[in-house]
Amino acid sequence: MTQILVLFYSRTGHVASLAEAIATGIENAGCEAKLRTVPAFSPCYAEPSGDQFENEDGYLFATKDDLRDCHGLALGSPSRFGTMAAPLKGFLETTSDLWLSGEMIDKPAGVFASASSLHGGHEAVLQSMLTPLLHHGMVVMGCPYSDPGLAAIEGGGTPYGPTHLDANALRQHEREMAVRLGQRLAKWSRYD
Ligand SMILES: Cc1cc2nc3c(=O)[nH]c(=O)nc-3n(C[C@H](O)[C@H](O)[C@H](O)COP(=O)(O)O)c2cc1C
């Protein structure tokens, strides 16, 4: 079955909510969604110790095999001073071997994010995640302007990928944009 990795970092649950919505879109389209996270930052990034397999919310930690095995990828992060969170960047910096072998080339990918302020870097954090995916040779996709969520006048949502502006729950259009990114990734990952 076509498998899409939904890899994210989330401290307070907002990015995790978007990840779950993307997974719903992937599964609605008949593919398998594999939700994975990364451990919280340590100054010198280390693989989780042998007995640590999941975070406090029960999301399993990603391995590089998850990247190798997936047919497509959704990558998500909170805005941290307008760029991706260090734990996610730390994990990506362990993937030089995949870059050298070219194993990620031509796999479809999309990005998603959450931020606490309207001008706190929605597009900037997404672009910070797109750059390493392009270096890996992935085929990146965002949210086309046919998506009605882009016309919303409050909350998140960008052509670079779905975003959430901190609130108790995802706004309807934010959730729908995330679901549609999942569906879109599923559609293109099937051509693997
Ligand atoms: C160190 C730090 C830096 C942050 N920088 C920004 C920022 O630049 N812009 C912004 O809007 N929010 C910023 N935030 C807030 C988070 O991006 C925001 O609360 C996000 O929704 C959290 O996602 P999560 O619930 O998945 O952890 C920052 C938070 C932290 C802890």
The ligand as an SDF file (V2000), in Angstrom:
LIG
                    3D

 31 33  0  0  0  0  0  0  0  0999 V2000
   11.0720   29.5590   21.0410 C   0  0  0  0  0  0  0  0  0  0  0  0
    9.7610   29.8560   20.3820 C   0  0  0  0  0  0  0  0  0  0  0  0
    9.7360   30.6810   19.2890 C   0  0  0  0  0  0  0  0  0  0  0  0
    8.5290   30.9850   18.6680 C   0  0  0  0  0  0  0  0  0  0  0  0
    8.5490   31.8240   17.6040 N   0  0  0  0  0  0  0  0  0  0  0  0
    7.3750   32.1520   17.0240 C   0  0  0  0  0  0  0  0  0  0  0  0
    7.3590   33.0160   15.9080 C   0  0  0  0  0  0  0  0  0  0  0  0
    8.3830   33.4590   15.3990 O   0  0  0  0  0  0  0  0  0  0  0  0
    6.1510   33.3580   15.3860 N   0  0  0  0  0  0  0  0  0  0  0  0
    4.9730   32.8910   15.9170 C   0  0  0  0  0  0  0  0  0  0  0  0
    3.9090   33.2470   15.4350 O   0  0  0  0  0  0  0  0  0  0  0  0
    4.9570   32.0120   16.9440 N   0  0  0  0  0  0  0  0  0  0  0  0
    6.1380   31.6450   17.5040 C   0  0  0  0  0  0  0  0  0  0  0  0
    6.1310   30.7590   18.5530 N   0  0  0  0  0  0  0  0  0  0  0  0
    4.8690   30.1390   18.9570 C   0  0  0  0  0  0  0  0  0  0  0  0
    4.6310   28.7960   18.2750 C   0  0  0  0  0  0  0  0  0  0  0  0
    5.0850   28.7720   16.9430 O   0  0  0  0  0  0  0  0  0  0  0  0
    3.1460   28.4990   18.2540 C   0  0  0  0  0  0  0  0  0  0  0  0
    2.6020   28.5650   19.5510 O   0  0  0  0  0  0  0  0  0  0  0  0
    2.8360   27.1450   17.6190 C   0  0  0  0  0  0  0  0  0  0  0  0
    1.4680   27.1040   17.3120 O   0  0  0  0  0  0  0  0  0  0  0  0
    3.1670   25.9820   18.5490 C   0  0  0  0  0  0  0  0  0  0  0  0
    2.9250   24.7720   17.8800 O   0  0  0  0  0  0  0  0  0  0  0  0
    2.7710   23.4050   18.7000 P   0  0  0  0  0  0  0  0  0  0  0  0
    1.5340   23.5670   19.5620 O   0  0  0  0  0  0  0  0  0  0  0  0
    2.5810   22.3590   17.6860 O   0  0  0  0  0  0  0  0  0  0  0  0
    4.0120   23.2250   19.5090 O   0  0  0  0  0  0  0  0  0  0  0  0
    7.3230   30.4270   19.1630 C   0  0  0  0  0  0  0  0  0  0  0  0
    7.3610   29.5560   20.2530 C   0  0  0  0  0  0  0  0  0  0  0  0
    8.5750   29.2720   20.8610 C   0  0  0  0  0  0  0  0  0  0  0  0
    8.5900   28.3280   22.0330 C   0  0  0  0  0  0  0  0  0  0  0  0
  1  2  1  0
  2  3  1  0
  2 30  2  0
  3  4  2  0
  4  5  1  0
  4 28  1  0
  5  6  2  0
  6  7  1  0
  6 13  1  0
  7  8  2  0
  7  9  1  0
  9 10  1  0
 10 11  2  0
 10 12  1  0
 12 13  2  0
 13 14  1  0
 14 15  1  0
 14 28  1  0
 15 16  1  0
 16 17  1  0
 16 18  1  0
 18 19  1  0
 18 20  1  0
 20 21  1  0
 20 22  1  0
 22 23  1  0
 23 24  1  0
 24 25  2  0
 24 26  1  0
 24 27  1  0
 28 29  2  0
 29 30  1  0
 30 31  1  0
M  END
$$$$
